[in-house]
Amino acid sequence: MKEYKYTVIGAGIIGLSIVNELLKKGVIGSDILLVEKENFINLHQTGRNSGVIHSGIYYEYGSEKQKNCLRGYDLMLEYLNKNQIEYKLTGKLIVATNELEVQNLNKLIIKAAKSNIDIDILNVNDLKKYDNRVSGLKAVFVKKTGITDYTKVTECLLKSIIEKMVTIEYNCKPISYNKETSFLKLSNGKVIKTDKIINSSGSNCDYVYEALEEEKSPIKILPFRGEYYSLKPSIKFDIPIYPVPNPDFPFLGIHITPSISGNSSLGPNAILQFKKDSYYKSAFDFSFFIKTIFSIGLVKLIIKYRKVAFKEIYKQSRFSYYEKEVKKYWPSFNQQYIESYFFGLRAQALDSNGLVDDFILINKNNSIYHVLNAPSPAATSCFSIAETIVNQINNIDE
């Protein structure tokens, strides 16, 4: 039987960052096992995001999102520079197009001041200086924002992990863990001994929690399907442009994002999907559906966000509504500007009170650590999240 000091479950950007942090702290590669249910890394959220390096302006002061995003921004730039991975510091615009949005934008301005995030407050004329296609009553330019390719970040992490002789088990999941013997059973039939387990399995972290802890997970992960449209190469933007988000709904609205390659995309909306890790509109898992619709949290979610949910469904069924949302801040937008279509899934936690709006990082018994909610800005925050978890492990071990 093979023995490892640490087993990390999930090879997205957070799992890879945790392995990287363990190696930085002096753990030898042969003492680490990385488990991934797919046949390669990065096949879900990390490989399908917009590539934005976020500033932290949206998040409540003192929250896990705010702390880890601010710290993660600096650590991400340090990693990109060290490994010569291309990025651009573009800044971004957040545009208010009506009086309610102006009020919500003013709340973001207060959050920025609390977090020492450098912004410029723009009037109608100032806004045109950044992009004359964009219109609004008021806007902010957030200087601390950039774009990169997170797939390249994960590829770089994987390369260094392989070089350090970390063991990787693809195409398998954890089945059970005996806390007394430290035996971990995997779905490929192997049983290994491991002192510490870190669950960073994204959309399946609730399933992994239940397999390892032998109890019901405190959260349920809901996959939200987000549709993006790629703009034609002739339609270029240099700066990400965002609407003012609904402060009660943990999604940022349909925004324009330039990529590091030079092309731009538009999206996403947010539609609840009833099957995990599937990228088809018609995807449906009856068992998951039954468990989801009878959860108290979902009932509260539907009651609280029923108007928002109908709007999101409407955006999916009728492009004219999607178009209307974009035209609020980009009046000249035309459907003919679109070249192609793609989408991704966001793993969003739900508890008994509804949607969870913060990262959930927990340690129950000094041997198993869980990243139970890490949606955006998880990619920006990945090195900080890894640092937080590994520091907790070191404090307990010392």
C-alpha positions as CSV (number, residue, x, y, z in Angstrom):
1,M,0.0,0.0,0.0
2,K,1.3,3.4,-1.0
3,E,1.5,6.1,1.7
4,Y,1.3,9.9,1.2
5,K,1.3,12.8,3.6
6,Y,-1.1,14.8,1.6
7,T,-3.9,14.0,-0.9
8,V,-5.4,16.8,-2.9
9,I,-8.7,16.0,-4.7
10,G,-9.4,18.0,-7.8
11,A,-7.0,19.2,-10.4
12,G,-8.5,22.6,-11.3
13,I,-6.6,25.8,-10.6
14,I,-7.2,25.6,-6.8
15,G,-6.1,22.0,-6.4
16,L,-3.0,22.6,-8.5
17,S,-2.2,25.8,-6.5
18,I,-2.5,23.8,-3.2
19,V,-0.1,21.2,-4.5
20,N,2.2,24.0,-5.6
21,E,2.0,25.7,-2.2
22,L,2.8,22.4,-0.4
23,L,5.9,22.0,-2.6
24,K,6.9,25.6,-1.8
25,K,6.7,24.9,1.9
26,G,9.2,22.0,1.6
27,V,6.9,19.0,1.1
28,I,8.6,16.6,-1.2
29,G,6.7,15.6,-4.4
30,S,6.6,11.8,-3.5
31,D,4.6,12.7,-0.4
32,I,1.8,14.2,-2.4
33,L,-1.1,12.5,-4.3
34,L,-3.3,14.5,-6.7
35,V,-6.6,12.8,-7.6
36,E,-8.7,14.0,-10.6
37,K,-12.0,12.4,-11.8
38,E,-11.4,13.5,-15.4
39,N,-8.6,12.3,-17.8
40,F,-6.7,15.6,-17.6
41,I,-6.6,18.8,-15.6
42,N,-8.6,22.0,-16.1
43,L,-11.7,20.5,-18.0
44,H,-14.4,22.5,-16.2
45,Q,-14.6,25.9,-14.5
46,T,-10.9,27.0,-14.8
47,G,-10.8,26.1,-18.5
48,R,-14.0,28.0,-19.3
49,N,-13.7,31.3,-17.5
50,S,-13.2,34.8,-18.9
51,G,-9.6,35.2,-17.9
52,V,-10.1,38.3,-15.8
53,I,-7.7,39.1,-12.9
54,H,-10.2,40.6,-10.5
55,S,-9.6,43.6,-8.2
56,G,-11.9,42.6,-5.3
57,I,-14.2,45.6,-5.5
58,Y,-17.4,43.7,-5.4
59,Y,-16.9,41.8,-2.1
60,E,-17.8,42.7,1.4
61,Y,-14.9,44.0,3.5
62,G,-13.4,41.3,5.6
63,S,-15.0,38.4,3.6
64,E,-13.0,35.5,2.4
65,K,-13.6,36.6,-1.1
66,Q,-12.3,40.1,-0.4
67,K,-9.3,39.0,1.5
68,N,-8.2,36.2,-0.8
69,C,-8.9,38.3,-4.0
70,L,-6.8,41.2,-2.8
71,R,-3.9,38.9,-1.8
72,G,-4.5,36.6,-4.7
73,Y,-4.2,39.5,-7.2
74,D,-0.7,40.2,-6.1
75,L,0.3,36.6,-5.9
76,M,-1.1,35.9,-9.4
77,L,0.9,38.8,-11.0
78,E,4.0,37.5,-9.2
79,Y,3.5,34.0,-10.7
80,L,2.7,35.4,-14.1
81,N,5.9,37.5,-14.1
82,K,8.1,34.7,-12.7
83,N,6.9,32.2,-15.3
84,Q,6.7,34.6,-18.2
85,I,3.0,34.0,-18.8
86,E,1.3,36.8,-20.8
87,Y,-1.1,39.2,-19.2
88,K,-2.3,42.7,-19.5
89,L,-3.3,45.2,-16.8
90,T,-6.2,46.8,-18.6
91,G,-8.4,48.2,-15.7
92,K,-12.1,47.9,-16.2
93,L,-15.3,49.9,-16.4
94,I,-18.4,49.4,-14.3
95,V,-21.2,51.3,-15.9
96,A,-24.5,52.5,-14.3
97,T,-27.3,53.1,-16.8
98,N,-30.2,54.0,-14.5
99,E,-30.8,55.6,-11.1
100,L,-31.0,52.3,-9.2
101,E,-27.7,51.3,-10.7
102,V,-26.2,54.6,-9.8
103,Q,-27.2,53.9,-6.1
104,N,-25.6,50.5,-6.3
105,L,-22.5,51.9,-8.0
106,N,-22.1,54.3,-5.1
107,K,-22.1,51.3,-2.7
108,L,-19.3,49.8,-4.7
109,I,-17.4,53.1,-4.5
110,I,-17.6,52.8,-0.7
111,K,-16.4,49.2,-0.8
112,A,-13.4,50.2,-3.0
113,A,-12.5,52.9,-0.4
114,K,-12.6,50.4,2.5
115,S,-10.4,48.0,0.6
116,N,-8.0,50.7,-0.7
117,I,-8.8,49.8,-4.3
118,D,-7.8,52.6,-6.6
119,I,-10.6,53.9,-8.9
120,D,-11.6,56.9,-10.9
121,I,-15.2,58.1,-10.7
122,L,-16.5,59.0,-14.2
123,N,-19.3,61.1,-15.5
124,V,-20.9,60.8,-18.9
125,N,-18.2,62.7,-20.7
126,D,-15.3,61.0,-18.9
127,L,-16.7,57.6,-19.8
128,K,-16.5,58.4,-23.5
129,K,-12.7,58.9,-23.2
130,Y,-12.3,55.3,-22.3
131,D,-14.6,53.9,-25.0
132,N,-16.8,56.1,-27.1
133,R,-19.2,53.2,-27.7
134,V,-20.2,52.9,-24.1
135,S,-23.0,55.0,-22.5
136,G,-24.1,55.5,-18.9
137,L,-25.1,57.9,-16.2
138,K,-22.1,57.2,-14.1
139,A,-19.2,54.8,-14.1
140,V,-16.0,53.8,-12.3
141,F,-12.7,52.8,-13.8
142,V,-11.1,50.2,-11.6
143,K,-7.3,50.4,-12.2
144,K,-6.4,47.1,-10.5
145,T,-7.8,44.7,-13.1
146,G,-6.2,42.6,-15.8
147,I,-6.6,39.7,-18.2
148,T,-4.6,36.5,-18.7
149,D,-5.1,32.9,-19.8
150,Y,-5.7,30.7,-16.8
151,T,-5.3,27.6,-18.9
152,K,-1.6,28.6,-19.3
153,V,-1.3,29.1,-15.6
154,T,-2.6,25.6,-14.9
155,E,-0.4,24.1,-17.6
156,C,2.6,25.8,-15.9
157,L,1.6,24.5,-12.5
158,L,1.2,20.9,-13.8
159,K,4.6,21.0,-15.5
160,S,6.3,22.0,-12.2
161,I,4.2,19.4,-10.2
162,I,5.3,16.6,-12.6
163,E,8.9,17.7,-12.4
164,K,8.7,17.5,-8.6
165,M,7.5,13.8,-8.9
166,V,4.0,14.3,-7.5
167,T,1.8,11.3,-8.2
168,I,-1.4,12.0,-10.2
169,E,-4.3,9.6,-10.4
170,Y,-6.6,10.5,-13.3
171,N,-10.1,9.0,-13.9
172,C,-10.9,8.3,-10.3
173,K,-12.7,9.7,-7.3
174,P,-12.5,9.1,-3.5
175,I,-15.0,6.5,-2.3
176,S,-14.4,6.5,1.5
177,Y,-11.9,7.5,4.1
178,N,-11.2,5.7,7.4
179,K,-10.1,8.4,9.9
180,E,-8.8,5.8,12.3
181,T,-6.5,4.0,9.9
182,S,-6.1,6.9,7.4
183,F,-7.0,4.6,4.5
184,L,-8.5,6.3,1.5
185,K,-10.3,4.1,-1.0
186,L,-10.4,5.3,-4.6
187,S,-12.9,4.4,-7.4
188,N,-10.1,2.8,-9.4
189,G,-9.8,0.1,-6.8
190,K,-6.7,1.4,-5.1
191,V,-6.4,2.0,-1.3
192,I,-3.8,4.4,-0.1
193,K,-2.8,5.7,3.3
194,T,-2.8,9.5,3.7
195,D,-2.4,11.8,6.7
196,K,-4.2,14.8,5.2
197,I,-6.8,15.3,2.5
198,I,-7.7,18.6,0.8
199,N,-11.0,18.5,-1.0
200,S,-10.9,21.1,-3.8
201,S,-13.2,19.3,-6.2
202,G,-15.2,22.2,-7.5
203,S,-18.7,21.3,-8.6
204,N,-18.4,17.9,-6.9
205,C,-17.0,19.1,-3.5
206,D,-20.3,18.4,-1.8
207,Y,-20.3,14.7,-3.0
208,V,-16.6,14.4,-1.9
209,Y,-17.4,15.9,1.5
210,E,-20.1,13.3,2.1
211,A,-17.8,10.4,0.9
212,L,-15.0,11.5,3.2
213,E,-17.0,12.7,6.3
214,E,-19.8,10.1,6.1
215,E,-22.4,12.8,6.8
216,K,-24.5,15.2,4.8
217,S,-22.7,18.2,3.3
218,P,-23.6,21.6,4.8
219,I,-23.9,22.9,1.3
220,K,-25.3,21.7,-2.0
221,I,-23.5,22.7,-5.2
222,L,-25.7,24.0,-8.0
223,P,-24.3,24.2,-11.5
224,F,-25.3,27.5,-13.2
225,R,-24.9,27.5,-17.0
226,G,-23.5,30.7,-18.5
227,E,-23.8,31.5,-22.2
228,Y,-21.1,33.5,-23.9
229,Y,-20.9,35.0,-27.4
230,S,-17.6,35.6,-29.2
231,L,-17.5,38.8,-31.0
232,K,-16.1,39.0,-34.6
233,P,-12.3,39.8,-34.7
234,S,-13.1,43.3,-36.2
235,I,-15.1,44.2,-33.0
236,K,-12.4,44.8,-30.4
237,F,-12.4,46.1,-26.9
238,D,-9.3,47.0,-24.8
239,I,-11.0,47.2,-21.4
240,P,-13.5,44.8,-19.7
241,I,-16.8,46.5,-19.4
242,Y,-19.3,45.5,-16.8
243,P,-22.8,46.6,-15.8
244,V,-23.5,47.3,-12.2
245,P,-24.4,43.9,-10.6
246,N,-27.5,43.2,-8.6
247,P,-26.0,43.5,-5.0
248,D,-28.3,40.6,-3.8
249,F,-27.4,38.2,-6.6
250,P,-23.8,36.7,-6.7
251,F,-23.4,37.1,-10.5
252,L,-21.9,40.1,-12.3
253,G,-24.3,40.4,-15.3
254,I,-23.6,40.3,-19.0
255,H,-20.2,42.0,-19.6
256,I,-17.7,42.5,-22.4
257,T,-14.3,40.9,-21.9
258,P,-11.2,41.2,-24.1
259,S,-9.1,38.1,-24.2
260,I,-5.3,37.9,-24.1
261,S,-5.4,36.8,-27.7
262,G,-7.2,40.0,-28.8
263,N,-10.7,38.8,-29.4
264,S,-13.6,39.8,-27.1
265,S,-16.6,37.9,-25.7
266,L,-20.0,38.9,-24.3
267,G,-21.7,37.1,-21.4
268,P,-22.7,35.3,-19.4
269,N,-26.3,34.9,-18.2
270,A,-26.9,32.4,-15.4
271,I,-29.3,29.5,-15.8
272,L,-29.7,26.7,-13.2
273,Q,-28.6,23.4,-14.8
274,F,-29.9,20.0,-13.5
275,K,-26.8,18.0,-14.2
276,K,-23.3,18.6,-13.0
277,D,-20.3,18.9,-15.3
278,S,-22.4,18.6,-18.5
279,Y,-22.3,21.2,-21.3
280,Y,-25.5,20.5,-23.1
281,K,-28.7,22.6,-22.8
282,S,-30.8,19.5,-22.5
283,A,-28.6,17.8,-19.9
284,F,-30.7,16.4,-17.1
285,D,-30.0,14.1,-14.1
286,F,-33.3,13.0,-12.5
287,S,-31.7,12.0,-9.2
288,F,-29.9,15.4,-8.9
289,F,-33.1,17.2,-9.9
290,I,-35.2,15.5,-7.2
291,K,-32.6,16.2,-4.5
292,T,-32.3,19.8,-5.6
293,I,-35.9,20.8,-6.0
294,F,-36.8,19.5,-2.5
295,S,-34.0,21.4,-0.7
296,I,-35.1,24.2,1.6
297,G,-32.4,26.5,0.2
298,L,-33.6,26.2,-3.3
299,V,-37.2,27.1,-2.2
300,K,-35.8,30.2,-0.6
301,L,-33.7,30.9,-3.6
302,I,-36.7,30.7,-6.0
303,I,-38.8,33.0,-3.7
304,K,-36.0,35.6,-3.3
305,Y,-34.8,35.6,-6.9
306,R,-37.9,34.6,-8.9
307,K,-37.8,37.8,-11.0
308,V,-34.1,37.5,-11.7
309,A,-34.5,33.8,-12.5
310,F,-37.2,34.5,-15.1
311,K,-35.1,37.3,-16.6
312,E,-32.1,34.9,-17.0
313,I,-34.4,32.2,-18.6
314,Y,-35.8,34.9,-20.9
315,K,-32.2,35.8,-22.0
316,Q,-31.6,32.2,-22.9
317,S,-34.8,31.7,-24.8
318,R,-34.9,35.0,-26.6
319,F,-31.7,36.7,-27.8
320,S,-33.6,39.9,-28.1
321,Y,-33.7,40.2,-24.3
322,Y,-30.0,39.4,-24.1
323,E,-29.4,42.1,-26.7
324,K,-31.5,44.6,-24.7
325,E,-29.4,44.1,-21.6
326,V,-26.2,44.7,-23.5
327,K,-27.6,47.8,-25.3
328,K,-28.1,49.5,-21.9
329,Y,-24.4,50.3,-21.9
330,W,-23.4,49.6,-25.5
331,P,-26.3,51.1,-27.5
332,S,-24.8,50.4,-30.9
333,F,-24.5,46.6,-30.3
334,N,-25.9,44.5,-33.1
335,Q,-26.4,40.7,-33.3
336,Q,-24.4,40.7,-36.5
337,Y,-21.3,41.4,-34.4
338,I,-21.4,37.9,-33.0
339,E,-19.2,35.2,-34.6
340,S,-19.7,32.1,-32.3
341,Y,-21.2,30.8,-29.1
342,F,-19.9,28.9,-26.1
343,F,-20.7,28.3,-22.5
344,G,-19.4,27.2,-19.1
345,L,-20.7,26.1,-15.7
346,R,-20.3,27.9,-12.4
347,A,-20.4,25.8,-9.3
348,Q,-22.4,27.9,-6.8
349,A,-23.0,26.8,-3.2
350,L,-26.5,26.7,-1.7
351,D,-27.2,26.3,2.0
352,S,-30.5,26.3,4.0
353,N,-30.7,30.0,3.7
354,G,-30.2,30.2,-0.1
355,L,-27.2,31.1,-2.2
356,V,-23.8,31.4,-0.4
357,D,-22.0,34.6,-1.4
358,D,-18.6,33.9,0.1
359,F,-15.8,31.3,-0.2
360,I,-16.2,28.4,2.3
361,L,-12.9,27.0,3.5
362,I,-13.3,24.6,6.5
363,N,-11.3,22.1,8.5
364,K,-13.4,19.7,10.6
365,N,-11.0,17.4,12.3
366,N,-7.4,18.4,11.5
367,S,-7.1,15.7,8.8
368,I,-9.6,16.8,6.1
369,Y,-9.9,20.3,4.6
370,H,-12.7,21.3,2.3
371,V,-13.0,24.1,-0.2
372,L,-16.8,24.0,-0.3
373,N,-17.5,27.2,-2.3
374,A,-15.1,28.8,-4.6
375,P,-16.7,30.5,-7.6
376,S,-15.4,33.7,-9.2
377,P,-13.0,35.2,-8.2
378,A,-11.5,31.8,-7.4
379,A,-9.0,31.9,-10.3
380,T,-7.6,35.3,-9.2
381,S,-7.6,34.1,-5.6
382,C,-6.2,30.6,-6.1
383,F,-2.7,31.2,-4.7
384,S,-4.1,33.0,-1.7
385,I,-6.6,30.2,-1.0
386,A,-3.8,27.7,-1.3
387,E,-1.6,29.7,1.1
388,T,-4.5,30.0,3.6
389,I,-5.1,26.3,3.6
390,V,-1.4,25.2,3.8
391,N,-0.7,27.7,6.6
392,Q,-3.6,26.2,8.6
393,I,-2.1,22.7,8.0
394,N,1.3,23.9,9.1
395,N,-0.1,25.6,12.2
396,I,-1.8,22.4,13.3
397,D,1.3,20.2,12.5
398,E,3.7,22.4,14.4
